[in-house]
Amino acid sequence: MRKKLSAIGNSLGIVIEKPILELLDIDRETELDMRTDGERLIIEPVRSARRAKVKAATHRAMAAHDATLRKLAK
């Protein structure tokens, strides 16, 4: 499928058709991760399990480095 970008205010956007949204289980509330490999734009839904892992890793890092982070914050 080929698409063209559409003007949305001062930005550009792409419309994703309903069948694709349903296939990927994405709705307007779904958080999307967007990145590039230098040649392609990669857009993926952020799933709650991934979010939970990132949150847990953040808490571990903050607990392990609490004193250092507090000194840096001053």
PyMOL Python script that loads the backbone (N, CA, C, O; Angstrom):
from pymol import cmd

cmd.read_pdbstr("""\
ATOM      1  N   MET A   1       0.840  -1.168   0.000  1.00  0.00           N
ATOM      2  CA  MET A   1       0.000   0.000   0.000  1.00  0.00           C
ATOM      3  C   MET A   1       0.890   1.238   0.000  1.00  0.00           C
ATOM      4  O   MET A   1       1.843   1.324   0.774  1.00  0.00           O
ATOM      5  N   ARG A   2       0.584   2.168  -0.846  1.00  0.00           N
ATOM      6  CA  ARG A   2       1.324   3.432  -0.905  1.00  0.00           C
ATOM      7  C   ARG A   2       0.437   4.547  -0.391  1.00  0.00           C
ATOM      8  O   ARG A   2      -0.762   4.585  -0.667  1.00  0.00           O
ATOM      9  N   LYS A   3       1.040   5.450   0.359  1.00  0.00           N
ATOM     10  CA  LYS A   3       0.303   6.564   0.953  1.00  0.00           C
ATOM     11  C   LYS A   3       1.071   7.850   0.708  1.00  0.00           C
ATOM     12  O   LYS A   3       2.277   7.823   0.465  1.00  0.00           O
ATOM     13  N   LYS A   4       0.381   8.962   0.771  1.00  0.00           N
ATOM     14  CA  LYS A   4       1.010  10.282   0.744  1.00  0.00           C
ATOM     15  C   LYS A   4       0.686  10.973   2.058  1.00  0.00           C
ATOM     16  O   LYS A   4      -0.352  10.720   2.670  1.00  0.00           O
ATOM     17  N   LEU A   5       1.581  11.841   2.480  1.00  0.00           N
ATOM     18  CA  LEU A   5       1.356  12.598   3.706  1.00  0.00           C
ATOM     19  C   LEU A   5       0.313  13.673   3.466  1.00  0.00           C
ATOM     20  O   LEU A   5       0.199  14.210   2.364  1.00  0.00           O
ATOM     21  N   SER A   6      -0.443  13.979   4.502  1.00  0.00           N
ATOM     22  CA  SER A   6      -1.469  15.022   4.445  1.00  0.00           C
ATOM     23  C   SER A   6      -1.075  16.155   5.385  1.00  0.00           C
ATOM     24  O   SER A   6      -0.468  15.924   6.431  1.00  0.00           O
ATOM     25  N   ALA A   7      -1.425  17.376   5.004  1.00  0.00           N
ATOM     26  CA  ALA A   7      -1.139  18.533   5.845  1.00  0.00           C
ATOM     27  C   ALA A   7      -2.084  18.527   7.044  1.00  0.00           C
ATOM     28  O   ALA A   7      -3.297  18.377   6.893  1.00  0.00           O
ATOM     29  N   ILE A   8      -1.512  18.693   8.239  1.00  0.00           N
ATOM     30  CA  ILE A   8      -2.275  18.804   9.477  1.00  0.00           C
ATOM     31  C   ILE A   8      -1.688  19.998  10.220  1.00  0.00           C
ATOM     32  O   ILE A   8      -0.687  19.862  10.924  1.00  0.00           O
ATOM     33  N   GLY A   9      -2.303  21.157  10.067  1.00  0.00           N
ATOM     34  CA  GLY A   9      -1.731  22.380  10.631  1.00  0.00           C
ATOM     35  C   GLY A   9      -0.394  22.660   9.968  1.00  0.00           C
ATOM     36  O   GLY A   9      -0.298  22.698   8.742  1.00  0.00           O
ATOM     37  N   ASN A  10       0.646  22.859  10.786  1.00  0.00           N
ATOM     38  CA  ASN A  10       1.990  23.094  10.250  1.00  0.00           C
ATOM     39  C   ASN A  10       2.786  21.800  10.116  1.00  0.00           C
ATOM     40  O   ASN A  10       3.978  21.829   9.811  1.00  0.00           O
ATOM     41  N   SER A  11       2.127  20.668  10.345  1.00  0.00           N
ATOM     42  CA  SER A  11       2.800  19.372  10.312  1.00  0.00           C
ATOM     43  C   SER A  11       2.261  18.525   9.167  1.00  0.00           C
ATOM     44  O   SER A  11       1.377  18.949   8.422  1.00  0.00           O
ATOM     45  N   LEU A  12       2.804  17.334   9.043  1.00  0.00           N
ATOM     46  CA  LEU A  12       2.325  16.357   8.077  1.00  0.00           C
ATOM     47  C   LEU A  12       1.918  15.103   8.815  1.00  0.00           C
ATOM     48  O   LEU A  12       2.516  14.759   9.835  1.00  0.00           O
ATOM     49  N   GLY A  13       0.912  14.416   8.316  1.00  0.00           N
ATOM     50  CA  GLY A  13       0.438  13.199   8.962  1.00  0.00           C
ATOM     51  C   GLY A  13       0.035  12.166   7.935  1.00  0.00           C
ATOM     52  O   GLY A  13      -0.063  12.459   6.743  1.00  0.00           O
ATOM     53  N   ILE A  14      -0.195  10.967   8.401  1.00  0.00           N
ATOM     54  CA  ILE A  14      -0.625   9.882   7.542  1.00  0.00           C
ATOM     55  C   ILE A  14      -1.872   9.257   8.157  1.00  0.00           C
ATOM     56  O   ILE A  14      -1.951   9.081   9.373  1.00  0.00           O
ATOM     57  N   VAL A  15      -2.827   8.930   7.329  1.00  0.00           N
ATOM     58  CA  VAL A  15      -4.065   8.307   7.791  1.00  0.00           C
ATOM     59  C   VAL A  15      -3.884   6.799   7.739  1.00  0.00           C
ATOM     60  O   VAL A  15      -3.473   6.251   6.716  1.00  0.00           O
ATOM     61  N   ILE A  16      -4.193   6.130   8.846  1.00  0.00           N
ATOM     62  CA  ILE A  16      -4.111   4.668   8.910  1.00  0.00           C
ATOM     63  C   ILE A  16      -5.535   4.141   8.859  1.00  0.00           C
ATOM     64  O   ILE A  16      -6.355   4.472   9.715  1.00  0.00           O
ATOM     65  N   GLU A  17      -5.831   3.323   7.860  1.00  0.00           N
ATOM     66  CA  GLU A  17      -7.189   2.827   7.657  1.00  0.00           C
ATOM     67  C   GLU A  17      -7.620   1.898   8.786  1.00  0.00           C
ATOM     68  O   GLU A  17      -6.797   1.246   9.429  1.00  0.00           O
ATOM     69  N   LYS A  18      -8.931   1.854   9.009  1.00  0.00           N
ATOM     70  CA  LYS A  18      -9.530   1.081  10.085  1.00  0.00           C
ATOM     71  C   LYS A  18      -9.130  -0.397  10.077  1.00  0.00           C
ATOM     72  O   LYS A  18      -8.834  -0.933  11.145  1.00  0.00           O
ATOM     73  N   PRO A  19      -9.105  -1.090   8.919  1.00  0.00           N
ATOM     74  CA  PRO A  19      -8.705  -2.508   8.954  1.00  0.00           C
ATOM     75  C   PRO A  19      -7.296  -2.729   9.509  1.00  0.00           C
ATOM     76  O   PRO A  19      -7.046  -3.724  10.189  1.00  0.00           O
ATOM     77  N   ILE A  20      -6.384  -1.810   9.223  1.00  0.00           N
ATOM     78  CA  ILE A  20      -5.023  -1.937   9.738  1.00  0.00           C
ATOM     79  C   ILE A  20      -5.015  -1.674  11.242  1.00  0.00           C
ATOM     80  O   ILE A  20      -4.342  -2.378  11.995  1.00  0.00           O
ATOM     81  N   LEU A  21      -5.767  -0.658  11.679  1.00  0.00           N
ATOM     82  CA  LEU A  21      -5.865  -0.369  13.109  1.00  0.00           C
ATOM     83  C   LEU A  21      -6.437  -1.563  13.867  1.00  0.00           C
ATOM     84  O   LEU A  21      -5.951  -1.918  14.940  1.00  0.00           O
ATOM     85  N   GLU A  22      -7.463  -2.171  13.304  1.00  0.00           N
ATOM     86  CA  GLU A  22      -8.070  -3.341  13.949  1.00  0.00           C
ATOM     87  C   GLU A  22      -7.106  -4.522  13.980  1.00  0.00           C
ATOM     88  O   GLU A  22      -7.021  -5.234  14.981  1.00  0.00           O
ATOM     89  N   LEU A  23      -6.385  -4.728  12.888  1.00  0.00           N
ATOM     90  CA  LEU A  23      -5.419  -5.824  12.818  1.00  0.00           C
ATOM     91  C   LEU A  23      -4.352  -5.690  13.893  1.00  0.00           C
ATOM     92  O   LEU A  23      -3.946  -6.680  14.502  1.00  0.00           O
ATOM     93  N   LEU A  24      -3.897  -4.457  14.123  1.00  0.00           N
ATOM     94  CA  LEU A  24      -2.838  -4.206  15.107  1.00  0.00           C
ATOM     95  C   LEU A  24      -3.380  -3.884  16.491  1.00  0.00           C
ATOM     96  O   LEU A  24      -2.604  -3.643  17.415  1.00  0.00           O
ATOM     97  N   ASP A  25      -4.702  -3.877  16.650  1.00  0.00           N
ATOM     98  CA  ASP A  25      -5.355  -3.556  17.918  1.00  0.00           C
ATOM     99  C   ASP A  25      -4.912  -2.191  18.428  1.00  0.00           C
ATOM    100  O   ASP A  25      -4.462  -2.051  19.566  1.00  0.00           O
ATOM    101  N   ILE A  26      -5.047  -1.189  17.563  1.00  0.00           N
ATOM    102  CA  ILE A  26      -4.666   0.186  17.876  1.00  0.00           C
ATOM    103  C   ILE A  26      -5.914   1.058  17.811  1.00  0.00           C
ATOM    104  O   ILE A  26      -6.734   0.915  16.905  1.00  0.00           O
ATOM    105  N   ASP A  27      -6.051   1.964  18.780  1.00  0.00           N
ATOM    106  CA  ASP A  27      -7.101   2.971  18.710  1.00  0.00           C
ATOM    107  C   ASP A  27      -6.478   4.328  19.039  1.00  0.00           C
ATOM    108  O   ASP A  27      -5.260   4.429  19.186  1.00  0.00           O
ATOM    109  N   ARG A  28      -7.294   5.359  19.154  1.00  0.00           N
ATOM    110  CA  ARG A  28      -6.739   6.698  19.357  1.00  0.00           C
ATOM    111  C   ARG A  28      -6.078   6.865  20.716  1.00  0.00           C
ATOM    112  O   ARG A  28      -5.345   7.833  20.922  1.00  0.00           O
ATOM    113  N   GLU A  29      -6.315   5.952  21.650  1.00  0.00           N
ATOM    114  CA  GLU A  29      -5.708   6.011  22.980  1.00  0.00           C
ATOM    115  C   GLU A  29      -4.387   5.239  23.058  1.00  0.00           C
ATOM    116  O   GLU A  29      -3.669   5.348  24.052  1.00  0.00           O
ATOM    117  N   THR A  30      -4.064   4.468  22.029  1.00  0.00           N
ATOM    118  CA  THR A  30      -2.867   3.629  22.041  1.00  0.00           C
ATOM    119  C   THR A  30      -1.620   4.494  21.902  1.00  0.00           C
ATOM    120  O   THR A  30      -1.512   5.302  20.979  1.00  0.00           O
ATOM    121  N   GLU A  31      -0.691   4.319  22.816  1.00  0.00           N
ATOM    122  CA  GLU A  31       0.591   5.015  22.726  1.00  0.00           C
ATOM    123  C   GLU A  31       1.430   4.315  21.663  1.00  0.00           C
ATOM    124  O   GLU A  31       1.500   3.086  21.622  1.00  0.00           O
ATOM    125  N   LEU A  32       2.068   5.109  20.802  1.00  0.00           N
ATOM    126  CA  LEU A  32       2.869   4.541  19.719  1.00  0.00           C
ATOM    127  C   LEU A  32       4.327   4.922  19.896  1.00  0.00           C
ATOM    128  O   LEU A  32       4.651   6.047  20.276  1.00  0.00           O
ATOM    129  N   ASP A  33       5.204   3.961  19.612  1.00  0.00           N
ATOM    130  CA  ASP A  33       6.645   4.192  19.625  1.00  0.00           C
ATOM    131  C   ASP A  33       7.057   4.443  18.184  1.00  0.00           C
ATOM    132  O   ASP A  33       6.771   3.627  17.308  1.00  0.00           O
ATOM    133  N   MET A  34       7.729   5.566  17.927  1.00  0.00           N
ATOM    134  CA  MET A  34       8.138   5.905  16.569  1.00  0.00           C
ATOM    135  C   MET A  34       9.652   6.090  16.538  1.00  0.00           C
ATOM    136  O   MET A  34      10.219   6.820  17.352  1.00  0.00           O
ATOM    137  N   ARG A  35      10.296   5.418  15.590  1.00  0.00           N
ATOM    138  CA  ARG A  35      11.751   5.529  15.448  1.00  0.00           C
ATOM    139  C   ARG A  35      12.120   5.309  13.988  1.00  0.00           C
ATOM    140  O   ARG A  35      11.263   5.016  13.154  1.00  0.00           O
ATOM    141  N   THR A  36      13.379   5.452  13.699  1.00  0.00           N
ATOM    142  CA  THR A  36      13.859   5.219  12.341  1.00  0.00           C
ATOM    143  C   THR A  36      15.142   4.410  12.398  1.00  0.00           C
ATOM    144  O   THR A  36      15.890   4.468  13.374  1.00  0.00           O
ATOM    145  N   ASP A  37      15.381   3.661  11.343  1.00  0.00           N
ATOM    146  CA  ASP A  37      16.647   2.944  11.231  1.00  0.00           C
ATOM    147  C   ASP A  37      17.563   3.652  10.238  1.00  0.00           C
ATOM    148  O   ASP A  37      18.573   3.098   9.804  1.00  0.00           O
ATOM    149  N   GLY A  38      17.199   4.876   9.886  1.00  0.00           N
ATOM    150  CA  GLY A  38      17.979   5.659   8.933  1.00  0.00           C
ATOM    151  C   GLY A  38      17.390   5.627   7.531  1.00  0.00           C
ATOM    152  O   GLY A  38      17.688   6.500   6.715  1.00  0.00           O
ATOM    153  N   GLU A  39      16.568   4.644   7.246  1.00  0.00           N
ATOM    154  CA  GLU A  39      15.931   4.529   5.936  1.00  0.00           C
ATOM    155  C   GLU A  39      14.418   4.377   6.034  1.00  0.00           C
ATOM    156  O   GLU A  39      13.695   4.713   5.096  1.00  0.00           O
ATOM    157  N   ARG A  40      13.944   3.874   7.159  1.00  0.00           N
ATOM    158  CA  ARG A  40      12.525   3.599   7.325  1.00  0.00           C
ATOM    159  C   ARG A  40      11.996   4.266   8.581  1.00  0.00           C
ATOM    160  O   ARG A  40      12.736   4.490   9.540  1.00  0.00           O
ATOM    161  N   LEU A  41      10.712   4.580   8.566  1.00  0.00           N
ATOM    162  CA  LEU A  41      10.013   5.049   9.745  1.00  0.00           C
ATOM    163  C   LEU A  41       9.296   3.839  10.323  1.00  0.00           C
ATOM    164  O   LEU A  41       8.514   3.188   9.630  1.00  0.00           O
ATOM    165  N   ILE A  42       9.559   3.539  11.583  1.00  0.00           N
ATOM    166  CA  ILE A  42       8.989   2.357  12.235  1.00  0.00           C
ATOM    167  C   ILE A  42       8.065   2.836  13.347  1.00  0.00           C
ATOM    168  O   ILE A  42       8.492   3.538  14.263  1.00  0.00           O
ATOM    169  N   ILE A  43       6.792   2.448  13.256  1.00  0.00           N
ATOM    170  CA  ILE A  43       5.794   2.844  14.246  1.00  0.00           C
ATOM    171  C   ILE A  43       5.201   1.575  14.843  1.00  0.00           C
ATOM    172  O   ILE A  43       4.673   0.729  14.122  1.00  0.00           O
ATOM    173  N   GLU A  44       5.291   1.447  16.178  1.00  0.00           N
ATOM    174  CA  GLU A  44       4.776   0.264  16.859  1.00  0.00           C
ATOM    175  C   GLU A  44       3.940   0.681  18.056  1.00  0.00           C
ATOM    176  O   GLU A  44       4.250   1.671  18.720  1.00  0.00           O
ATOM    177  N   PRO A  45       2.883  -0.069  18.333  1.00  0.00           N
ATOM    178  CA  PRO A  45       2.129   0.213  19.552  1.00  0.00           C
ATOM    179  C   PRO A  45       2.950  -0.176  20.775  1.00  0.00           C
ATOM    180  O   PRO A  45       3.636  -1.199  20.771  1.00  0.00           O
ATOM    181  N   VAL A  46       2.877   0.642  21.818  1.00  0.00           N
ATOM    182  CA  VAL A  46       3.539   0.329  23.075  1.00  0.00           C
ATOM    183  C   VAL A  46       2.554  -0.518  23.878  1.00  0.00           C
ATOM    184  O   VAL A  46       1.464  -0.059  24.221  1.00  0.00           O
ATOM    185  N   ARG A  47       2.933  -1.718  24.167  1.00  0.00           N
ATOM    186  CA  ARG A  47       2.061  -2.627  24.914  1.00  0.00           C
ATOM    187  C   ARG A  47       2.333  -2.481  26.400  1.00  0.00           C
ATOM    188  O   ARG A  47       3.445  -2.134  26.797  1.00  0.00           O
ATOM    189  N   SER A  48       1.342  -2.740  27.211  1.00  0.00           N
ATOM    190  CA  SER A  48       1.447  -2.516  28.649  1.00  0.00           C
ATOM    191  C   SER A  48       2.559  -3.337  29.298  1.00  0.00           C
ATOM    192  O   SER A  48       3.170  -2.873  30.260  1.00  0.00           O
ATOM    193  N   ALA A  49       2.840  -4.540  28.800  1.00  0.00           N
ATOM    194  CA  ALA A  49       3.911  -5.349  29.389  1.00  0.00           C
ATOM    195  C   ALA A  49       5.253  -4.652  29.216  1.00  0.00           C
ATOM    196  O   ALA A  49       6.079  -4.656  30.129  1.00  0.00           O
ATOM    197  N   ARG A  50       5.469  -4.060  28.060  1.00  0.00           N
ATOM    198  CA  ARG A  50       6.715  -3.348  27.808  1.00  0.00           C
ATOM    199  C   ARG A  50       6.804  -2.129  28.709  1.00  0.00           C
ATOM    200  O   ARG A  50       7.856  -1.845  29.283  1.00  0.00           O
ATOM    201  N   ARG A  51       5.698  -1.414  28.831  1.00  0.00           N
ATOM    202  CA  ARG A  51       5.658  -0.236  29.686  1.00  0.00           C
ATOM    203  C   ARG A  51       5.975  -0.612  31.127  1.00  0.00           C
ATOM    204  O   ARG A  51       6.703   0.103  31.815  1.00  0.00           O
ATOM    205  N   ALA A  52       5.427  -1.737  31.580  1.00  0.00           N
ATOM    206  CA  ALA A  52       5.662  -2.193  32.954  1.00  0.00           C
ATOM    207  C   ALA A  52       7.133  -2.546  33.164  1.00  0.00           C
ATOM    208  O   ALA A  52       7.693  -2.253  34.220  1.00  0.00           O
ATOM    209  N   LYS A  53       7.756  -3.165  32.180  1.00  0.00           N
ATOM    210  CA  LYS A  53       9.181  -3.509  32.283  1.00  0.00           C
ATOM    211  C   LYS A  53      10.038  -2.252  32.370  1.00  0.00           C
ATOM    212  O   LYS A  53      10.976  -2.189  33.165  1.00  0.00           O
ATOM    213  N   VAL A  54       9.718  -1.258  31.559  1.00  0.00           N
ATOM    214  CA  VAL A  54      10.478  -0.008  31.578  1.00  0.00           C
ATOM    215  C   VAL A  54      10.302   0.690  32.925  1.00  0.00           C
ATOM    216  O   VAL A  54      11.264   1.208  33.491  1.00  0.00           O
ATOM    217  N   LYS A  55       9.078   0.700  33.431  1.00  0.00           N
ATOM    218  CA  LYS A  55       8.804   1.324  34.725  1.00  0.00           C
ATOM    219  C   LYS A  55       9.575   0.621  35.834  1.00  0.00           C
ATOM    220  O   LYS A  55      10.156   1.279  36.697  1.00  0.00           O
ATOM    221  N   ALA A  56       9.585  -0.709  35.819  1.00  0.00           N
ATOM    222  CA  ALA A  56      10.305  -1.476  36.834  1.00  0.00           C
ATOM    223  C   ALA A  56      11.812  -1.209  36.755  1.00  0.00           C
ATOM    224  O   ALA A  56      12.472  -1.053  37.782  1.00  0.00           O
ATOM    225  N   ALA A  57      12.341  -1.158  35.554  1.00  0.00           N
ATOM    226  CA  ALA A  57      13.777  -0.889  35.375  1.00  0.00           C
ATOM    227  C   ALA A  57      14.125   0.508  35.866  1.00  0.00           C
ATOM    228  O   ALA A  57      15.181   0.710  36.467  1.00  0.00           O
ATOM    229  N   THR A  58      13.255   1.463  35.618  1.00  0.00           N
ATOM    230  CA  THR A  58      13.468   2.831  36.087  1.00  0.00           C
ATOM    231  C   THR A  58      13.490   2.884  37.610  1.00  0.00           C
ATOM    232  O   THR A  58      14.346   3.543  38.200  1.00  0.00           O
ATOM    233  N   HIS A  59      12.550   2.190  38.241  1.00  0.00           N
ATOM    234  CA  HIS A  59      12.517   2.162  39.710  1.00  0.00           C
ATOM    235  C   HIS A  59      13.783   1.512  40.280  1.00  0.00           C
ATOM    236  O   HIS A  59      14.325   1.984  41.279  1.00  0.00           O
ATOM    237  N   ARG A  60      14.253   0.437  39.650  1.00  0.00           N
ATOM    238  CA  ARG A  60      15.481  -0.220  40.122  1.00  0.00           C
ATOM    239  C   ARG A  60      16.675   0.721  39.999  1.00  0.00           C
ATOM    240  O   ARG A  60      17.493   0.820  40.914  1.00  0.00           O
ATOM    241  N   ALA A  61      16.770   1.411  38.866  1.00  0.00           N
ATOM    242  CA  ALA A  61      17.892   2.331  38.650  1.00  0.00           C
ATOM    243  C   ALA A  61      17.837   3.484  39.641  1.00  0.00           C
ATOM    244  O   ALA A  61      18.863   3.892  40.184  1.00  0.00           O
ATOM    245  N   MET A  62      16.650   4.002  39.874  1.00  0.00           N
ATOM    246  CA  MET A  62      16.517   5.110  40.820  1.00  0.00           C
ATOM    247  C   MET A  62      16.850   4.668  42.239  1.00  0.00           C
ATOM    248  O   MET A  62      17.483   5.416  42.985  1.00  0.00           O
ATOM    249  N   ALA A  63      16.436   3.469  42.621  1.00  0.00           N
ATOM    250  CA  ALA A  63      16.738   2.962  43.957  1.00  0.00           C
ATOM    251  C   ALA A  63      18.234   2.723  44.120  1.00  0.00           C
ATOM    252  O   ALA A  63      18.800   3.021  45.172  1.00  0.00           O
ATOM    253  N   ALA A  64      18.871   2.193  43.094  1.00  0.00           N
ATOM    254  CA  ALA A  64      20.297   1.883  43.169  1.00  0.00           C
ATOM    255  C   ALA A  64      21.160   3.138  43.194  1.00  0.00           C
ATOM    256  O   ALA A  64      22.259   3.126  43.748  1.00  0.00           O
ATOM    257  N   HIS A  65      20.669   4.220  42.599  1.00  0.00           N
ATOM    258  CA  HIS A  65      21.479   5.433  42.461  1.00  0.00           C
ATOM    259  C   HIS A  65      20.819   6.645  43.115  1.00  0.00           C
ATOM    260  O   HIS A  65      21.034   7.779  42.688  1.00  0.00           O
ATOM    261  N   ASP A  66      20.022   6.403  44.144  1.00  0.00           N
ATOM    262  CA  ASP A  66      19.255   7.462  44.794  1.00  0.00           C
ATOM    263  C   ASP A  66      20.146   8.608  45.275  1.00  0.00           C
ATOM    264  O   ASP A  66      19.869   9.772  44.987  1.00  0.00           O
ATOM    265  N   ALA A  67      21.191   8.288  45.992  1.00  0.00           N
ATOM    266  CA  ALA A  67      22.056   9.333  46.561  1.00  0.00           C
ATOM    267  C   ALA A  67      22.696  10.174  45.445  1.00  0.00           C
ATOM    268  O   ALA A  67      22.726  11.401  45.527  1.00  0.00           O
ATOM    269  N   THR A  68      23.190   9.524  44.439  1.00  0.00           N
ATOM    270  CA  THR A  68      23.838  10.247  43.325  1.00  0.00           C
ATOM    271  C   THR A  68      22.827  11.125  42.614  1.00  0.00           C
ATOM    272  O   THR A  68      23.136  12.274  42.297  1.00  0.00           O
ATOM    273  N   LEU A  69      21.626  10.621  42.354  1.00  0.00           N
ATOM    274  CA  LEU A  69      20.606  11.408  41.665  1.00  0.00           C
ATOM    275  C   LEU A  69      20.185  12.626  42.499  1.00  0.00           C
ATOM    276  O   LEU A  69      19.926  13.700  41.956  1.00  0.00           O
ATOM    277  N   ARG A  70      20.121  12.446  43.819  1.00  0.00           N
ATOM    278  CA  ARG A  70      19.763  13.583  44.678  1.00  0.00           C
ATOM    279  C   ARG A  70      20.849  14.657  44.661  1.00  0.00           C
ATOM    280  O   ARG A  70      20.540  15.849  44.668  1.00  0.00           O
ATOM    281  N   LYS A  71      22.125  14.244  44.640  1.00  0.00           N
ATOM    282  CA  LYS A  71      23.222  15.218  44.557  1.00  0.00           C
ATOM    283  C   LYS A  71      23.180  15.951  43.226  1.00  0.00           C
ATOM    284  O   LYS A  71      23.400  17.161  43.179  1.00  0.00           O
ATOM    285  N   LEU A  72      22.904  15.243  42.161  1.00  0.00           N
ATOM    286  CA  LEU A  72      22.832  15.873  40.832  1.00  0.00           C
ATOM    287  C   LEU A  72      21.665  16.859  40.743  1.00  0.00           C
ATOM    288  O   LEU A  72      21.746  17.861  40.032  1.00  0.00           O
ATOM    289  N   ALA A  73      20.600  16.576  41.454  1.00  0.00           N
ATOM    290  CA  ALA A  73      19.420  17.433  41.408  1.00  0.00           C
ATOM    291  C   ALA A  73      19.636  18.777  42.094  1.00  0.00           C
ATOM    292  O   ALA A  73      18.901  19.730  41.837  1.00  0.00           O
ATOM    293  N   LYS A  74      20.643  18.859  42.967  1.00  0.00           N
ATOM    294  CA  LYS A  74      20.895  20.123  43.714  1.00  0.00           C
ATOM    295  C   LYS A  74      21.557  21.152  42.862  1.00  0.00           C
ATOM    296  O   LYS A  74      21.834  22.256  43.330  1.00  0.00           O
TER     297      LYS A  74
END
""", "prot")
cmd.dss("prot")
cmd.show_as("cartoon", "prot")
cmd.util.cbc("prot")
cmd.orient("prot")
